[in-house]
């Protein structure tokens, strides 16, 4: 069996991100055979890393519109998936890192960062404590269901209480804790592989208050 990085480079398409054409990522297409990345696991994680999601696209566009938010800062791309948000921040001068638990996602992040000429080291995060090594947490699409939201909101609250700037991107999913968020901006995006077909979908960037 070929290793994860080789399989991603072979079966996914390396292409520009819609709305961010200077960033190119390995992205799934109908011939990608994503089932092969499940390996021998009984309950493999969904291949979220193989697509660009609406919240991540919104965060990346927001950083592009406001580079002062990330330039020279220590930024964590939380639940990084493909690494899009961290790559966008790094290209603007951030000291960016990525946290991702899916082994295939971690492999994709390494490939995508190298292909875009930036460093995006992987870090492990303890959700029980606010990390000390960052100034900004960029959390794209981390409220996509109630279970994950129940883990992420307490962690991000601890981060904000510790003085970190916490931004999240989301297309207003059901489990987004809107009462705790301040909307900063909204952007036209796509979601999970349909970015080209969906020009009306909107992703918003929020600050945790």
Residue frames as qw, qx, qy, qz and C-alpha x, y, z in Angstrom:
[[0.000, 0.887, 0.461, 0.000, 0.00, 0.00, 0.00],
 [0.394, 0.491, -0.042, 0.776, 1.33, 3.43, -0.92],
 [0.268, -0.306, -0.515, 0.755, 1.73, 6.00, 1.83],
 [0.110, 0.776, 0.532, -0.321, -0.84, 8.71, 2.52],
 [0.011, -0.720, 0.170, 0.672, 1.07, 11.59, 0.94],
 [0.115, -0.172, 0.785, 0.584, 1.77, 9.66, -2.25],
 [0.140, 0.487, 0.857, 0.091, -1.88, 8.60, -2.53],
 [0.081, 0.810, 0.326, -0.481, -3.13, 12.16, -2.02],
 [0.021, -0.601, 0.411, 0.685, -0.76, 13.51, -4.66],
 [0.122, -0.015, 0.886, 0.448, -1.74, 10.73, -7.08],
 [0.021, 0.483, 0.864, 0.139, -5.52, 10.67, -6.71],
 [0.003, 0.825, 0.390, -0.410, -6.50, 14.23, -5.81],
 [0.483, 0.680, 0.247, 0.494, -6.35, 17.17, -8.17],
 [0.425, -0.394, -0.134, 0.803, -3.91, 19.99, -7.41],
 [0.165, 0.642, 0.484, 0.571, -5.87, 23.11, -8.29],
 [0.050, 0.269, -0.181, 0.945, -6.49, 26.73, -7.40],
 [0.030, -0.455, -0.751, 0.477, -8.93, 27.59, -4.63],
 [0.070, 0.718, 0.512, 0.466, -12.01, 29.47, -5.88],
 [0.202, -0.956, -0.133, -0.168, -11.78, 33.14, -4.86],
 [0.449, -0.781, 0.394, 0.182, -8.12, 32.65, -3.79],
 [0.866, 0.493, -0.084, -0.013, -6.40, 31.70, -7.04],
 [0.251, 0.727, -0.593, 0.240, -2.87, 32.14, -5.70],
 [0.470, -0.337, 0.753, -0.315, -3.49, 29.24, -3.26],
 [0.691, 0.200, -0.587, -0.371, -3.54, 25.75, -4.75],
 [0.542, -0.318, 0.668, -0.398, -4.60, 22.65, -2.84],
 [0.141, 0.027, -0.966, -0.214, -4.97, 18.93, -3.41],
 [0.523, 0.096, 0.256, -0.807, -8.75, 18.67, -3.80],
 [0.464, 0.149, 0.872, -0.047, -11.10, 15.72, -4.28],
 [0.447, 0.293, -0.371, -0.759, -12.88, 15.14, -7.59],
 [0.887, 0.030, 0.034, -0.459, -15.17, 12.30, -8.81],
 [0.865, 0.296, -0.401, 0.064, -12.20, 10.06, -9.61],
 [0.054, -0.714, 0.557, -0.421, -10.36, 10.50, -6.33],
 [0.763, -0.100, -0.638, 0.023, -11.40, 7.15, -4.81],
 [0.213, -0.633, 0.395, -0.632, -11.65, 8.66, -1.34],
 [0.910, -0.322, -0.039, -0.258, -12.76, 5.32, 0.12],
 [0.817, 0.236, -0.387, 0.358, -9.15, 4.13, -0.09],
 [0.125, 0.541, -0.426, 0.714, -8.20, 6.62, 2.60],
 [0.743, -0.494, 0.020, -0.452, -10.39, 4.85, 5.13],
 [0.128, 0.479, -0.843, 0.208, -7.76, 2.12, 5.49],
 [0.458, -0.147, -0.876, 0.023, -8.67, -0.64, 7.94],
 [0.123, -0.044, 0.509, -0.851, -10.48, 1.58, 10.44],
 [0.029, 0.462, 0.884, -0.063, -13.95, 0.53, 11.58],
 [0.037, 0.896, 0.423, -0.133, -15.13, 4.14, 11.87],
 [0.537, 0.077, 0.138, 0.829, -12.81, 6.31, 9.76],
 [0.027, 0.618, 0.214, -0.756, -13.19, 10.09, 9.90],
 [0.554, 0.755, 0.352, -0.006, -14.94, 11.72, 6.98],
 [0.648, 0.098, 0.204, 0.727, -12.47, 13.11, 4.41],
 [0.007, 0.947, 0.257, -0.191, -13.16, 16.75, 5.25],
 [0.401, -0.611, 0.344, 0.589, -9.54, 17.55, 4.47],
 [0.473, 0.154, 0.678, 0.541, -10.13, 16.82, 0.77],
 [0.131, 0.763, 0.500, 0.387, -12.37, 19.87, 0.23],
 [0.116, 0.148, -0.220, 0.957, -12.51, 23.57, 0.99],
 [0.160, -0.615, -0.756, 0.156, -15.33, 24.41, 3.40],
 [0.034, 0.845, 0.316, 0.430, -17.35, 27.60, 3.59],
 [0.490, -0.864, -0.044, 0.105, -16.04, 28.75, 6.96],
 [0.694, -0.306, 0.279, 0.589, -12.42, 28.20, 6.01],
 [0.410, 0.492, 0.402, 0.655, -12.91, 30.04, 2.74],
 [0.157, -0.925, -0.237, -0.252, -14.48, 32.96, 4.61],
 [0.612, -0.716, 0.100, 0.322, -11.60, 33.13, 7.10],
 [0.652, -0.016, 0.363, 0.666, -9.00, 32.98, 4.33],
 [0.231, 0.687, 0.368, 0.582, -10.75, 35.76, 2.42],
 [0.362, -0.918, -0.158, -0.045, -11.05, 37.81, 5.62],
 [0.663, -0.501, 0.199, 0.520, -7.33, 37.53, 6.26],
 [0.509, 0.298, 0.410, 0.696, -6.67, 38.58, 2.68],
 [0.006, -0.830, -0.328, -0.452, -8.90, 41.63, 3.16],
 [0.393, -0.879, 0.143, -0.230, -7.37, 42.46, 6.57],
 [0.787, 0.280, -0.449, 0.317, -3.75, 41.23, 6.56],
 [0.030, -0.590, 0.475, -0.652, -2.96, 43.19, 9.71],
 [0.825, -0.377, 0.078, -0.414, -4.97, 40.61, 11.65],
 [0.989, -0.090, 0.060, 0.104, -2.34, 37.93, 11.06],
 [0.584, 0.664, -0.285, 0.371, 0.89, 39.55, 9.84],
 [0.192, 0.537, -0.605, 0.555, 3.69, 38.78, 12.27],
 [0.628, -0.370, 0.359, -0.583, 1.36, 36.96, 14.67],
 [0.040, -0.159, 0.985, -0.057, 1.37, 33.41, 15.97],
 [0.668, 0.083, -0.092, -0.734, -1.76, 31.89, 14.44],
 [0.315, -0.051, 0.944, -0.080, -3.29, 28.47, 15.02],
 [0.561, 0.072, -0.480, -0.671, -5.45, 26.95, 12.28],
 [0.409, -0.116, 0.788, -0.445, -7.70, 24.78, 14.46],
 [0.688, 0.352, 0.613, -0.165, -9.31, 21.76, 12.84],
 [0.031, -0.589, 0.399, 0.703, -7.24, 22.67, 9.84],
 [0.796, 0.473, 0.325, -0.193, -8.47, 20.07, 7.32],
 [0.764, 0.540, 0.095, 0.339, -6.60, 20.94, 4.14],
 [0.562, -0.333, -0.052, 0.756, -4.62, 23.71, 5.86],
 [0.270, 0.697, 0.382, 0.544, -6.25, 26.44, 3.76],
 [0.269, -0.945, -0.143, -0.118, -6.66, 28.96, 6.59],
 [0.659, -0.601, 0.209, 0.401, -3.15, 28.46, 7.93],
 [0.613, 0.192, 0.403, 0.652, -1.66, 28.69, 4.44],
 [0.122, 0.839, 0.307, 0.432, -3.54, 31.94, 3.77],
 [0.442, -0.895, 0.014, 0.063, -2.26, 33.37, 7.06],
 [0.730, -0.338, 0.304, 0.511, 1.31, 32.22, 6.43],
 [0.516, 0.459, 0.384, 0.613, 1.33, 33.78, 2.97],
 [0.057, -0.905, -0.162, -0.389, 0.45, 37.08, 4.67],
 [0.234, 0.608, -0.492, 0.578, 3.36, 36.87, 7.08],
 [0.735, -0.530, 0.156, -0.394, 1.90, 34.97, 10.03],
 [0.037, 0.371, -0.913, 0.163, 3.80, 32.39, 12.05],
 [0.782, -0.059, -0.081, -0.616, 1.08, 29.84, 11.42],
 [0.099, -0.189, 0.971, -0.111, 0.62, 26.31, 12.75],
 [0.649, -0.076, -0.435, -0.620, -2.10, 23.72, 12.16],
 [0.368, -0.137, 0.823, -0.409, -3.98, 21.37, 14.46],
 [0.738, 0.168, -0.348, -0.553, -5.67, 18.40, 12.78],
 [0.617, -0.319, 0.678, -0.239, -6.38, 14.94, 14.20],
 [0.906, 0.360, 0.168, -0.148, -7.11, 13.05, 10.96],
 [0.624, -0.363, 0.499, 0.479, -3.87, 11.36, 9.78],
 [0.526, 0.481, 0.520, 0.471, -4.88, 11.87, 6.15],
 [0.029, 0.978, 0.174, 0.114, -5.55, 15.54, 6.86],
 [0.486, -0.758, 0.285, 0.328, -2.14, 15.88, 8.48],
 [0.628, 0.003, 0.556, 0.545, -0.54, 14.41, 5.37],
 [0.335, 0.750, 0.446, 0.355, -2.56, 16.74, 3.14],
 [0.202, -0.971, -0.019, 0.128, -1.52, 19.76, 5.18],
 [0.569, -0.493, 0.431, 0.497, 2.14, 18.91, 4.71],
 [0.515, 0.305, 0.599, 0.532, 1.68, 18.53, 0.96],
 [0.146, 0.879, 0.396, 0.221, -0.42, 21.67, 0.58],
 [0.326, -0.898, 0.081, 0.283, 1.87, 23.86, 2.66],
 [0.560, -0.313, 0.509, 0.574, 4.97, 22.75, 0.77],
 [0.434, 0.480, 0.602, 0.468, 3.23, 23.24, -2.59],
 [0.026, 0.941, 0.272, 0.199, 2.36, 26.81, -1.61],
 [0.509, 0.481, -0.276, 0.658, 5.85, 27.60, -0.37],
 [0.350, -0.682, 0.233, -0.599, 5.00, 28.16, 3.29],
 [0.248, 0.111, -0.882, 0.385, 5.80, 26.49, 6.60],
 [0.645, -0.374, -0.074, -0.663, 2.75, 25.16, 8.46],
 [0.178, 0.231, -0.911, 0.292, 3.97, 22.93, 11.27],
 [0.648, -0.399, -0.558, -0.332, 1.53, 20.51, 12.86],
 [0.074, -0.336, 0.635, -0.691, 0.81, 20.82, 16.57],
 [0.415, -0.378, -0.827, -0.018, -1.20, 18.76, 19.04],
 [0.236, -0.434, 0.123, -0.861, -3.74, 20.66, 21.13],
 [0.180, -0.261, -0.868, 0.382, -5.16, 19.74, 24.53],
 [0.211, -0.580, -0.452, -0.644, -8.77, 20.94, 24.49],
 [0.561, -0.638, -0.489, 0.198, -8.71, 21.12, 28.27],
 [0.419, -0.611, -0.043, 0.670, -6.34, 24.09, 28.34],
 [0.372, 0.921, 0.020, -0.117, -5.84, 27.29, 26.38],
 [0.833, 0.201, 0.012, 0.515, -2.59, 27.05, 24.39],
 [0.379, -0.790, -0.011, 0.482, 0.14, 29.44, 25.43],
 [0.509, -0.204, 0.468, 0.693, 2.01, 29.68, 22.13],
 [0.226, 0.483, 0.608, 0.588, -0.51, 31.58, 20.00],
 [0.040, 0.203, 0.185, -0.961, -2.07, 35.00, 19.71],
 [0.576, 0.221, -0.117, -0.778, -4.94, 34.16, 17.36],
 [0.418, 0.087, 0.904, -0.028, -7.05, 31.03, 16.98],
 [0.451, 0.269, -0.370, -0.766, -8.65, 30.63, 13.54],
 [0.378, 0.078, 0.900, -0.201, -11.37, 27.98, 13.79],
 [0.422, 0.204, -0.425, -0.775, -13.09, 27.30, 10.49],
 [0.729, -0.035, -0.500, -0.466, -16.18, 25.08, 10.39],
 [0.204, 0.161, -0.875, 0.409, -15.78, 23.70, 13.91],
 [0.414, 0.112, 0.545, -0.720, -19.51, 23.94, 14.77],
 [0.398, 0.132, -0.659, -0.625, -20.76, 21.54, 12.13],
 [0.625, -0.360, -0.649, -0.243, -22.67, 19.34, 14.59],
 [0.545, -0.756, 0.000, -0.364, -23.78, 19.47, 18.20],
 [0.914, -0.311, -0.056, 0.254, -21.18, 17.01, 19.50],
 [0.637, 0.241, -0.027, 0.732, -18.22, 18.84, 18.04],
 [0.075, -0.730, -0.051, -0.678, -19.67, 22.22, 19.02],
 [0.725, -0.665, -0.100, -0.147, -19.97, 20.95, 22.59],
 [0.832, -0.196, -0.011, 0.519, -16.22, 20.31, 22.63],
 [0.482, 0.396, 0.116, 0.773, -15.12, 23.39, 20.76],
 [0.164, -0.833, -0.172, -0.499, -17.09, 26.15, 22.47],
 [0.679, -0.726, -0.014, 0.110, -15.67, 25.55, 25.99],
 [0.758, -0.086, 0.153, 0.629, -12.15, 25.30, 24.56],
 [0.316, 0.547, 0.222, 0.743, -12.47, 28.47, 22.50],
 [0.376, -0.868, -0.174, -0.272, -14.02, 30.24, 25.49],
 [0.755, -0.536, 0.046, 0.376, -10.95, 29.35, 27.54],
 [0.606, 0.213, 0.220, 0.734, -8.75, 30.69, 24.75],
 [0.024, 0.761, 0.225, 0.608, -10.62, 34.01, 24.67],
 [0.584, -0.803, -0.109, -0.051, -10.50, 34.26, 28.48],
 [0.773, -0.322, 0.123, 0.533, -6.72, 33.76, 28.30],
 [0.045, -0.773, 0.143, 0.617, -6.45, 36.80, 26.01],
 [0.340, -0.021, 0.741, 0.579, -6.25, 35.07, 22.62],
 [0.453, 0.338, -0.139, -0.813, -8.17, 36.51, 19.70],
 [0.408, 0.135, 0.903, 0.009, -10.64, 33.82, 18.59],
 [0.450, 0.369, -0.250, -0.774, -12.14, 33.98, 15.09],
 [0.501, 0.138, 0.854, 0.010, -14.40, 31.38, 13.57],
 [0.306, 0.242, -0.465, -0.795, -15.78, 31.01, 10.05],
 [0.281, 0.250, 0.914, -0.156, -19.11, 29.36, 9.33],
 [0.159, -0.211, -0.550, -0.793, -22.07, 29.50, 6.90],
 [0.477, -0.200, 0.261, -0.815, -24.47, 29.85, 9.85],
 [0.472, -0.065, -0.872, -0.111, -25.00, 26.19, 10.59],
 [0.609, -0.589, -0.410, -0.337, -27.58, 25.11, 13.14],
 [0.774, -0.478, -0.290, 0.298, -25.11, 24.56, 16.01],
 [0.391, 0.418, -0.135, 0.809, -23.25, 27.85, 15.63],
 [0.358, -0.591, -0.558, 0.460, -23.43, 29.62, 19.06],
 [0.221, 0.656, 0.259, 0.674, -24.57, 32.97, 17.65],
 [0.424, -0.876, -0.196, -0.117, -25.29, 34.42, 21.10],
 [0.689, -0.572, 0.144, 0.422, -21.57, 34.24, 21.86],
 [0.602, 0.117, 0.407, 0.677, -20.35, 35.62, 18.55],
 [0.129, 0.775, 0.027, -0.618, -19.87, 39.02, 16.92],
 [0.733, 0.500, 0.385, 0.254, -20.21, 38.93, 13.13],
 [0.324, -0.580, 0.239, 0.708, -17.30, 40.75, 11.48],
 [0.284, 0.476, -0.466, -0.690, -17.84, 40.14, 7.76],
 [0.791, 0.240, 0.539, -0.161, -19.48, 37.86, 5.22],
 [0.027, 0.506, -0.654, -0.562, -18.12, 36.51, 1.93],
 [0.851, 0.309, -0.124, -0.407, -19.46, 34.63, -1.07],
 [0.204, -0.450, 0.869, 0.014, -18.16, 31.05, -0.83],
 [0.746, 0.027, -0.557, -0.363, -18.92, 27.48, -1.77],
 [0.578, -0.460, 0.555, -0.381, -18.87, 24.45, 0.50],
 [0.670, -0.151, 0.726, -0.030, -17.57, 20.88, 0.45],
 [0.459, 0.027, 0.755, 0.468, -16.61, 20.59, -3.17],
 [0.316, 0.702, 0.609, 0.192, -19.31, 22.76, -4.70],
 [0.230, -0.612, -0.049, 0.755, -17.49, 26.09, -4.57],
 [0.109, -0.061, 0.549, 0.826, -17.61, 26.51, -8.33],
 [0.122, -0.465, -0.780, -0.401, -21.31, 25.74, -8.61],
 [0.318, -0.785, -0.518, 0.116, -22.45, 27.79, -5.63],
 [0.338, 0.342, -0.058, 0.875, -21.66, 31.47, -5.97],
 [0.361, -0.649, -0.164, -0.650, -24.51, 32.60, -3.69],
 [0.774, -0.446, -0.410, 0.184, -23.58, 30.65, -0.54],
 [0.017, -0.841, 0.240, -0.485, -22.25, 32.93, 2.18],
 [0.748, -0.223, -0.463, 0.420, -19.69, 32.24, 4.88],
 [0.191, -0.919, 0.019, -0.344, -19.27, 34.65, 7.77],
 [0.541, 0.203, -0.540, 0.611, -16.38, 35.44, 10.08],
 [0.538, -0.770, -0.217, -0.266, -17.15, 35.90, 13.77],
 [0.200, 0.458, -0.627, 0.598, -15.20, 36.93, 16.84],
 [0.581, -0.434, -0.679, 0.114, -15.92, 35.02, 20.05],
 [0.143, -0.686, 0.127, -0.702, -17.02, 37.50, 22.70]]
